[in-house]
Amino acid sequence: MYLKKEDVIMEPVVNARGGKGTIYKTCYLTKTEMKDSCRLFGKIVIPPECSFGYHVHENEGEAYHILSGKGLYDDNGTKYEVEAGDTTYTLSGQGHGIENIGNEDLVIIPLILLDK
């Protein structure tokens, strides 16, 4: 399988999970390719002063790998500043959210892995 950049669409999401502003989400694979092991593999762009709201994962965990920018990551109520090169992980039954606290876009690679 081969997807060209023209085949992958970035979509705006307003107030994602109750967050602020509009973020931009790209999904690199569909359910067909991910089968029953993964729910999301993509890229999320969070402009300055925007956020992906706090949410809880059930029967799955999620990693964020930070590509660029600076964010405030909420890990079950404990907040950390994150930057390019950092990776976070939220276990099933736990929650997280992330806010752009910098002056440039916060770009992350999200990966949601389903519990087996």
Rosetta constraint file for C-alpha pairs under 8 A:
AtomPair CA 3 CA 7 HARMONIC 5.90 0.50
AtomPair CA 3 CA 8 HARMONIC 7.27 0.50
AtomPair CA 4 CA 8 HARMONIC 7.11 0.50
AtomPair CA 8 CA 26 HARMONIC 6.93 0.50
AtomPair CA 8 CA 27 HARMONIC 6.98 0.50
AtomPair CA 8 CA 28 HARMONIC 6.33 0.50
AtomPair CA 9 CA 26 HARMONIC 5.93 0.50
AtomPair CA 9 CA 27 HARMONIC 7.38 0.50
AtomPair CA 10 CA 24 HARMONIC 6.15 0.50
AtomPair CA 10 CA 25 HARMONIC 5.41 0.50
AtomPair CA 10 CA 26 HARMONIC 4.44 0.50
AtomPair CA 10 CA 27 HARMONIC 7.59 0.50
AtomPair CA 11 CA 24 HARMONIC 5.45 0.50
AtomPair CA 11 CA 25 HARMONIC 5.26 0.50
AtomPair CA 11 CA 26 HARMONIC 6.35 0.50
AtomPair CA 12 CA 22 HARMONIC 6.32 0.50
AtomPair CA 12 CA 23 HARMONIC 5.75 0.50
AtomPair CA 12 CA 24 HARMONIC 4.45 0.50
AtomPair CA 12 CA 25 HARMONIC 6.33 0.50
AtomPair CA 13 CA 22 HARMONIC 5.48 0.50
AtomPair CA 13 CA 23 HARMONIC 5.31 0.50
AtomPair CA 13 CA 24 HARMONIC 5.95 0.50
AtomPair CA 13 CA 25 HARMONIC 6.99 0.50
AtomPair CA 14 CA 20 HARMONIC 7.82 0.50
AtomPair CA 14 CA 21 HARMONIC 5.95 0.50
AtomPair CA 14 CA 22 HARMONIC 4.33 0.50
AtomPair CA 14 CA 23 HARMONIC 6.50 0.50
AtomPair CA 15 CA 19 HARMONIC 4.58 0.50
AtomPair CA 15 CA 20 HARMONIC 5.19 0.50
AtomPair CA 15 CA 21 HARMONIC 5.42 0.50
AtomPair CA 15 CA 22 HARMONIC 5.93 0.50
AtomPair CA 15 CA 23 HARMONIC 7.68 0.50
AtomPair CA 15 CA 51 HARMONIC 7.78 0.50
AtomPair CA 15 CA 52 HARMONIC 7.37 0.50
AtomPair CA 15 CA 53 HARMONIC 7.60 0.50
AtomPair CA 16 CA 20 HARMONIC 7.43 0.50
AtomPair CA 16 CA 22 HARMONIC 7.31 0.50
AtomPair CA 16 CA 23 HARMONIC 7.08 0.50
AtomPair CA 16 CA 51 HARMONIC 7.52 0.50
AtomPair CA 16 CA 52 HARMONIC 5.32 0.50
AtomPair CA 16 CA 53 HARMONIC 6.09 0.50
AtomPair CA 17 CA 52 HARMONIC 6.18 0.50
AtomPair CA 17 CA 53 HARMONIC 4.67 0.50
AtomPair CA 17 CA 54 HARMONIC 6.68 0.50
AtomPair CA 17 CA 55 HARMONIC 6.60 0.50
AtomPair CA 18 CA 52 HARMONIC 7.24 0.50
AtomPair CA 18 CA 53 HARMONIC 4.89 0.50
AtomPair CA 18 CA 54 HARMONIC 7.39 0.50
AtomPair CA 19 CA 50 HARMONIC 7.07 0.50
AtomPair CA 19 CA 51 HARMONIC 4.89 0.50
AtomPair CA 19 CA 52 HARMONIC 4.73 0.50
AtomPair CA 19 CA 53 HARMONIC 3.83 0.50
AtomPair CA 19 CA 54 HARMONIC 7.44 0.50
AtomPair CA 20 CA 49 HARMONIC 7.37 0.50
AtomPair CA 20 CA 50 HARMONIC 4.79 0.50
AtomPair CA 20 CA 51 HARMONIC 5.02 0.50
AtomPair CA 20 CA 52 HARMONIC 7.09 0.50
AtomPair CA 20 CA 53 HARMONIC 7.37 0.50
AtomPair CA 21 CA 49 HARMONIC 7.49 0.50
AtomPair CA 21 CA 50 HARMONIC 4.93 0.50
AtomPair CA 21 CA 51 HARMONIC 6.83 0.50
AtomPair CA 22 CA 46 HARMONIC 7.48 0.50
AtomPair CA 22 CA 47 HARMONIC 7.64 0.50
AtomPair CA 22 CA 50 HARMONIC 6.59 0.50
AtomPair CA 22 CA 51 HARMONIC 7.92 0.50
AtomPair CA 23 CA 44 HARMONIC 7.02 0.50
AtomPair CA 23 CA 45 HARMONIC 5.82 0.50
AtomPair CA 23 CA 46 HARMONIC 4.85 0.50
AtomPair CA 23 CA 47 HARMONIC 6.63 0.50
AtomPair CA 23 CA 50 HARMONIC 7.02 0.50
AtomPair CA 23 CA 51 HARMONIC 7.28 0.50
AtomPair CA 23 CA 52 HARMONIC 7.43 0.50
AtomPair CA 24 CA 44 HARMONIC 5.59 0.50
AtomPair CA 24 CA 45 HARMONIC 5.04 0.50
AtomPair CA 24 CA 46 HARMONIC 6.61 0.50
AtomPair CA 25 CA 42 HARMONIC 7.32 0.50
AtomPair CA 25 CA 43 HARMONIC 5.90 0.50
AtomPair CA 25 CA 44 HARMONIC 4.58 0.50
AtomPair CA 25 CA 45 HARMONIC 6.55 0.50
AtomPair CA 26 CA 42 HARMONIC 5.30 0.50
AtomPair CA 26 CA 43 HARMONIC 5.07 0.50
AtomPair CA 26 CA 44 HARMONIC 6.31 0.50
AtomPair CA 27 CA 40 HARMONIC 6.83 0.50
AtomPair CA 27 CA 41 HARMONIC 5.99 0.50
AtomPair CA 27 CA 42 HARMONIC 4.27 0.50
AtomPair CA 27 CA 43 HARMONIC 6.63 0.50
AtomPair CA 28 CA 41 HARMONIC 5.90 0.50
AtomPair CA 28 CA 42 HARMONIC 4.90 0.50
AtomPair CA 28 CA 43 HARMONIC 7.74 0.50
AtomPair CA 29 CA 33 HARMONIC 6.05 0.50
AtomPair CA 29 CA 34 HARMONIC 6.70 0.50
AtomPair CA 29 CA 40 HARMONIC 7.45 0.50
AtomPair CA 29 CA 41 HARMONIC 6.31 0.50
AtomPair CA 29 CA 42 HARMONIC 7.35 0.50
AtomPair CA 30 CA 34 HARMONIC 6.32 0.50
AtomPair CA 31 CA 35 HARMONIC 5.57 0.50
AtomPair CA 31 CA 36 HARMONIC 7.91 0.50
AtomPair CA 31 CA 39 HARMONIC 6.93 0.50
AtomPair CA 34 CA 38 HARMONIC 5.27 0.50
AtomPair CA 34 CA 39 HARMONIC 6.77 0.50
AtomPair CA 34 CA 40 HARMONIC 8.00 0.50
AtomPair CA 36 CA 114 HARMONIC 7.15 0.50
AtomPair CA 37 CA 113 HARMONIC 6.05 0.50
AtomPair CA 37 CA 114 HARMONIC 5.30 0.50
AtomPair CA 37 CA 115 HARMONIC 7.69 0.50
AtomPair CA 37 CA 116 HARMONIC 7.74 0.50
AtomPair CA 38 CA 111 HARMONIC 7.56 0.50
AtomPair CA 38 CA 112 HARMONIC 5.70 0.50
AtomPair CA 38 CA 113 HARMONIC 4.47 0.50
AtomPair CA 38 CA 114 HARMONIC 5.37 0.50
AtomPair CA 39 CA 111 HARMONIC 7.66 0.50
AtomPair CA 39 CA 112 HARMONIC 5.33 0.50
AtomPair CA 39 CA 113 HARMONIC 6.29 0.50
AtomPair CA 39 CA 114 HARMONIC 6.73 0.50
AtomPair CA 40 CA 110 HARMONIC 6.89 0.50
AtomPair CA 40 CA 111 HARMONIC 5.39 0.50
AtomPair CA 40 CA 112 HARMONIC 5.00 0.50
AtomPair CA 40 CA 113 HARMONIC 7.58 0.50
AtomPair CA 41 CA 109 HARMONIC 7.22 0.50
AtomPair CA 41 CA 110 HARMONIC 5.84 0.50
AtomPair CA 41 CA 111 HARMONIC 4.73 0.50
AtomPair CA 41 CA 112 HARMONIC 6.79 0.50
AtomPair CA 42 CA 109 HARMONIC 5.72 0.50
AtomPair CA 42 CA 110 HARMONIC 5.84 0.50
AtomPair CA 42 CA 111 HARMONIC 7.02 0.50
AtomPair CA 43 CA 107 HARMONIC 7.08 0.50
AtomPair CA 43 CA 108 HARMONIC 5.72 0.50
AtomPair CA 43 CA 109 HARMONIC 4.56 0.50
AtomPair CA 43 CA 110 HARMONIC 6.22 0.50
AtomPair CA 44 CA 107 HARMONIC 5.78 0.50
AtomPair CA 44 CA 108 HARMONIC 5.29 0.50
AtomPair CA 44 CA 109 HARMONIC 6.33 0.50
AtomPair CA 44 CA 110 HARMONIC 7.14 0.50
AtomPair CA 45 CA 105 HARMONIC 6.34 0.50
AtomPair CA 45 CA 106 HARMONIC 5.78 0.50
AtomPair CA 45 CA 107 HARMONIC 4.57 0.50
AtomPair CA 45 CA 108 HARMONIC 6.56 0.50
AtomPair CA 46 CA 50 HARMONIC 5.96 0.50
AtomPair CA 46 CA 51 HARMONIC 6.35 0.50
AtomPair CA 46 CA 52 HARMONIC 7.64 0.50
AtomPair CA 46 CA 99 HARMONIC 7.67 0.50
AtomPair CA 46 CA 100 HARMONIC 6.32 0.50
AtomPair CA 46 CA 105 HARMONIC 5.62 0.50
AtomPair CA 46 CA 106 HARMONIC 4.98 0.50
AtomPair CA 46 CA 107 HARMONIC 6.29 0.50
AtomPair CA 47 CA 51 HARMONIC 7.99 0.50
AtomPair CA 47 CA 100 HARMONIC 6.66 0.50
AtomPair CA 47 CA 104 HARMONIC 6.76 0.50
AtomPair CA 47 CA 105 HARMONIC 4.47 0.50
AtomPair CA 47 CA 106 HARMONIC 6.23 0.50
AtomPair CA 48 CA 100 HARMONIC 5.34 0.50
AtomPair CA 48 CA 101 HARMONIC 6.50 0.50
AtomPair CA 48 CA 102 HARMONIC 6.06 0.50
AtomPair CA 48 CA 103 HARMONIC 5.65 0.50
AtomPair CA 48 CA 104 HARMONIC 5.97 0.50
AtomPair CA 48 CA 105 HARMONIC 5.85 0.50
AtomPair CA 48 CA 106 HARMONIC 7.38 0.50
AtomPair CA 49 CA 99 HARMONIC 7.30 0.50
AtomPair CA 49 CA 100 HARMONIC 5.75 0.50
AtomPair CA 49 CA 101 HARMONIC 6.45 0.50
AtomPair CA 49 CA 102 HARMONIC 7.88 0.50
AtomPair CA 50 CA 99 HARMONIC 6.09 0.50
AtomPair CA 50 CA 100 HARMONIC 5.81 0.50
AtomPair CA 51 CA 97 HARMONIC 7.65 0.50
AtomPair CA 51 CA 98 HARMONIC 5.74 0.50
AtomPair CA 51 CA 99 HARMONIC 4.07 0.50
AtomPair CA 51 CA 100 HARMONIC 6.00 0.50
AtomPair CA 52 CA 97 HARMONIC 5.65 0.50
AtomPair CA 52 CA 98 HARMONIC 5.35 0.50
AtomPair CA 52 CA 99 HARMONIC 6.27 0.50
AtomPair CA 53 CA 96 HARMONIC 7.86 0.50
AtomPair CA 53 CA 97 HARMONIC 5.01 0.50
AtomPair CA 53 CA 98 HARMONIC 6.64 0.50
AtomPair CA 53 CA 99 HARMONIC 7.83 0.50
AtomPair CA 54 CA 74 HARMONIC 7.24 0.50
AtomPair CA 54 CA 95 HARMONIC 6.55 0.50
AtomPair CA 54 CA 96 HARMONIC 5.02 0.50
AtomPair CA 54 CA 97 HARMONIC 3.96 0.50
AtomPair CA 54 CA 98 HARMONIC 7.29 0.50
AtomPair CA 55 CA 95 HARMONIC 5.17 0.50
AtomPair CA 55 CA 96 HARMONIC 5.62 0.50
AtomPair CA 55 CA 97 HARMONIC 6.40 0.50
AtomPair CA 56 CA 92 HARMONIC 7.88 0.50
AtomPair CA 56 CA 93 HARMONIC 6.37 0.50
AtomPair CA 56 CA 94 HARMONIC 5.33 0.50
AtomPair CA 56 CA 95 HARMONIC 3.83 0.50
AtomPair CA 56 CA 96 HARMONIC 6.55 0.50
AtomPair CA 57 CA 61 HARMONIC 6.32 0.50
AtomPair CA 57 CA 62 HARMONIC 7.76 0.50
AtomPair CA 57 CA 90 HARMONIC 7.73 0.50
AtomPair CA 57 CA 91 HARMONIC 7.28 0.50
AtomPair CA 57 CA 92 HARMONIC 5.22 0.50
AtomPair CA 57 CA 93 HARMONIC 5.43 0.50
AtomPair CA 57 CA 94 HARMONIC 5.87 0.50
AtomPair CA 57 CA 95 HARMONIC 6.04 0.50
AtomPair CA 58 CA 92 HARMONIC 5.00 0.50
AtomPair CA 58 CA 93 HARMONIC 5.03 0.50
AtomPair CA 58 CA 94 HARMONIC 7.64 0.50
AtomPair CA 59 CA 92 HARMONIC 5.40 0.50
AtomPair CA 59 CA 93 HARMONIC 7.24 0.50
AtomPair CA 59 CA 114 HARMONIC 6.19 0.50
AtomPair CA 59 CA 115 HARMONIC 5.20 0.50
AtomPair CA 60 CA 91 HARMONIC 6.99 0.50
AtomPair CA 60 CA 92 HARMONIC 4.92 0.50
AtomPair CA 60 CA 112 HARMONIC 6.62 0.50
AtomPair CA 60 CA 113 HARMONIC 5.52 0.50
AtomPair CA 60 CA 114 HARMONIC 4.23 0.50
AtomPair CA 60 CA 115 HARMONIC 4.98 0.50
AtomPair CA 61 CA 89 HARMONIC 7.11 0.50
AtomPair CA 61 CA 90 HARMONIC 5.38 0.50
AtomPair CA 61 CA 91 HARMONIC 4.56 0.50
AtomPair CA 61 CA 92 HARMONIC 4.91 0.50
AtomPair CA 61 CA 112 HARMONIC 5.67 0.50
AtomPair CA 61 CA 113 HARMONIC 5.41 0.50
AtomPair CA 61 CA 114 HARMONIC 6.57 0.50
AtomPair CA 61 CA 115 HARMONIC 7.38 0.50
AtomPair CA 62 CA 89 HARMONIC 5.59 0.50
AtomPair CA 62 CA 90 HARMONIC 5.21 0.50
AtomPair CA 62 CA 91 HARMONIC 6.86 0.50
AtomPair CA 62 CA 110 HARMONIC 6.85 0.50
AtomPair CA 62 CA 111 HARMONIC 5.53 0.50
AtomPair CA 62 CA 112 HARMONIC 4.31 0.50
AtomPair CA 62 CA 113 HARMONIC 6.23 0.50
AtomPair CA 63 CA 87 HARMONIC 6.82 0.50
AtomPair CA 63 CA 88 HARMONIC 5.37 0.50
AtomPair CA 63 CA 89 HARMONIC 4.24 0.50
AtomPair CA 63 CA 90 HARMONIC 6.40 0.50
AtomPair CA 63 CA 109 HARMONIC 7.96 0.50
AtomPair CA 63 CA 110 HARMONIC 5.67 0.50
AtomPair CA 63 CA 111 HARMONIC 5.20 0.50
AtomPair CA 63 CA 112 HARMONIC 6.53 0.50
AtomPair CA 64 CA 87 HARMONIC 5.54 0.50
AtomPair CA 64 CA 88 HARMONIC 5.19 0.50
AtomPair CA 64 CA 89 HARMONIC 6.52 0.50
AtomPair CA 64 CA 108 HARMONIC 6.03 0.50
AtomPair CA 64 CA 109 HARMONIC 5.57 0.50
AtomPair CA 64 CA 110 HARMONIC 4.62 0.50
AtomPair CA 64 CA 111 HARMONIC 6.59 0.50
AtomPair CA 65 CA 84 HARMONIC 7.98 0.50
AtomPair CA 65 CA 85 HARMONIC 6.89 0.50
AtomPair CA 65 CA 86 HARMONIC 6.02 0.50
AtomPair CA 65 CA 87 HARMONIC 4.36 0.50
AtomPair CA 65 CA 88 HARMONIC 6.57 0.50
AtomPair CA 65 CA 108 HARMONIC 5.43 0.50
AtomPair CA 65 CA 109 HARMONIC 5.05 0.50
AtomPair CA 65 CA 110 HARMONIC 6.56 0.50
AtomPair CA 66 CA 82 HARMONIC 7.45 0.50
AtomPair CA 66 CA 83 HARMONIC 6.06 0.50
AtomPair CA 66 CA 84 HARMONIC 4.83 0.50
AtomPair CA 66 CA 85 HARMONIC 5.57 0.50
AtomPair CA 66 CA 86 HARMONIC 5.46 0.50
AtomPair CA 66 CA 87 HARMONIC 6.17 0.50
AtomPair CA 66 CA 106 HARMONIC 7.62 0.50
AtomPair CA 66 CA 107 HARMONIC 6.16 0.50
AtomPair CA 66 CA 108 HARMONIC 4.50 0.50
AtomPair CA 66 CA 109 HARMONIC 6.53 0.50
AtomPair CA 67 CA 83 HARMONIC 7.68 0.50
AtomPair CA 67 CA 84 HARMONIC 4.81 0.50
AtomPair CA 67 CA 85 HARMONIC 6.15 0.50
AtomPair CA 67 CA 106 HARMONIC 7.67 0.50
AtomPair CA 67 CA 107 HARMONIC 5.37 0.50
AtomPair CA 67 CA 108 HARMONIC 5.42 0.50
AtomPair CA 67 CA 109 HARMONIC 7.15 0.50
AtomPair CA 68 CA 83 HARMONIC 6.51 0.50
AtomPair CA 68 CA 84 HARMONIC 4.57 0.50
AtomPair CA 68 CA 85 HARMONIC 7.80 0.50
AtomPair CA 68 CA 105 HARMONIC 7.27 0.50
AtomPair CA 68 CA 106 HARMONIC 5.61 0.50
AtomPair CA 68 CA 107 HARMONIC 5.19 0.50
AtomPair CA 68 CA 108 HARMONIC 7.24 0.50
AtomPair CA 69 CA 83 HARMONIC 5.87 0.50
AtomPair CA 69 CA 84 HARMONIC 6.25 0.50
AtomPair CA 69 CA 100 HARMONIC 7.60 0.50
AtomPair CA 69 CA 102 HARMONIC 6.40 0.50
AtomPair CA 69 CA 103 HARMONIC 7.85 0.50
AtomPair CA 69 CA 104 HARMONIC 5.85 0.50
AtomPair CA 69 CA 105 HARMONIC 5.68 0.50
AtomPair CA 69 CA 106 HARMONIC 4.19 0.50
AtomPair CA 69 CA 107 HARMONIC 6.38 0.50
AtomPair CA 70 CA 81 HARMONIC 7.12 0.50
AtomPair CA 70 CA 82 HARMONIC 5.80 0.50
AtomPair CA 70 CA 83 HARMONIC 4.66 0.50
AtomPair CA 70 CA 84 HARMONIC 7.24 0.50
AtomPair CA 70 CA 100 HARMONIC 6.10 0.50
AtomPair CA 70 CA 101 HARMONIC 5.89 0.50
AtomPair CA 70 CA 102 HARMONIC 5.12 0.50
AtomPair CA 70 CA 104 HARMONIC 7.87 0.50
AtomPair CA 70 CA 106 HARMONIC 5.95 0.50
AtomPair CA 71 CA 81 HARMONIC 5.67 0.50
AtomPair CA 71 CA 82 HARMONIC 5.14 0.50
AtomPair CA 71 CA 83 HARMONIC 6.39 0.50
AtomPair CA 71 CA 98 HARMONIC 6.38 0.50
AtomPair CA 71 CA 99 HARMONIC 5.34 0.50
AtomPair CA 71 CA 100 HARMONIC 4.47 0.50
AtomPair CA 71 CA 101 HARMONIC 5.14 0.50
AtomPair CA 71 CA 102 HARMONIC 6.78 0.50
AtomPair CA 71 CA 106 HARMONIC 6.67 0.50
AtomPair CA 72 CA 79 HARMONIC 6.43 0.50
AtomPair CA 72 CA 80 HARMONIC 5.65 0.50
AtomPair CA 72 CA 81 HARMONIC 4.62 0.50
AtomPair CA 72 CA 82 HARMONIC 6.15 0.50
AtomPair CA 72 CA 98 HARMONIC 5.60 0.50
AtomPair CA 72 CA 99 HARMONIC 5.15 0.50
AtomPair CA 72 CA 100 HARMONIC 6.46 0.50
AtomPair CA 72 CA 101 HARMONIC 6.34 0.50
AtomPair CA 73 CA 79 HARMONIC 5.43 0.50
AtomPair CA 73 CA 80 HARMONIC 5.17 0.50
AtomPair CA 73 CA 81 HARMONIC 6.13 0.50
AtomPair CA 73 CA 82 HARMONIC 6.56 0.50
AtomPair CA 73 CA 96 HARMONIC 7.20 0.50
AtomPair CA 73 CA 97 HARMONIC 5.95 0.50
AtomPair CA 73 CA 98 HARMONIC 4.46 0.50
AtomPair CA 73 CA 99 HARMONIC 6.59 0.50
AtomPair CA 74 CA 78 HARMONIC 5.65 0.50
AtomPair CA 74 CA 79 HARMONIC 4.49 0.50
AtomPair CA 74 CA 80 HARMONIC 6.65 0.50
AtomPair CA 74 CA 96 HARMONIC 5.14 0.50
AtomPair CA 74 CA 97 HARMONIC 5.10 0.50
AtomPair CA 74 CA 98 HARMONIC 6.03 0.50
AtomPair CA 75 CA 79 HARMONIC 6.04 0.50
AtomPair CA 75 CA 80 HARMONIC 7.72 0.50
AtomPair CA 75 CA 90 HARMONIC 7.38 0.50
AtomPair CA 75 CA 95 HARMONIC 6.42 0.50
AtomPair CA 75 CA 96 HARMONIC 4.82 0.50
AtomPair CA 75 CA 97 HARMONIC 7.12 0.50
AtomPair CA 76 CA 94 HARMONIC 6.45 0.50
AtomPair CA 76 CA 95 HARMONIC 5.21 0.50
AtomPair CA 76 CA 96 HARMONIC 5.77 0.50
AtomPair CA 77 CA 96 HARMONIC 7.88 0.50
AtomPair CA 82 CA 86 HARMONIC 6.18 0.50
AtomPair CA 90 CA 94 HARMONIC 6.17 0.50
AtomPair CA 90 CA 95 HARMONIC 6.49 0.50
AtomPair CA 90 CA 96 HARMONIC 6.76 0.50
AtomPair CA 91 CA 95 HARMONIC 7.84 0.50
AtomPair CA 92 CA 115 HARMONIC 7.71 0.50
AtomPair CA 100 CA 105 HARMONIC 7.34 0.50
AtomPair CA 100 CA 106 HARMONIC 5.81 0.50
AtomPair CA 102 CA 106 HARMONIC 7.62 0.50
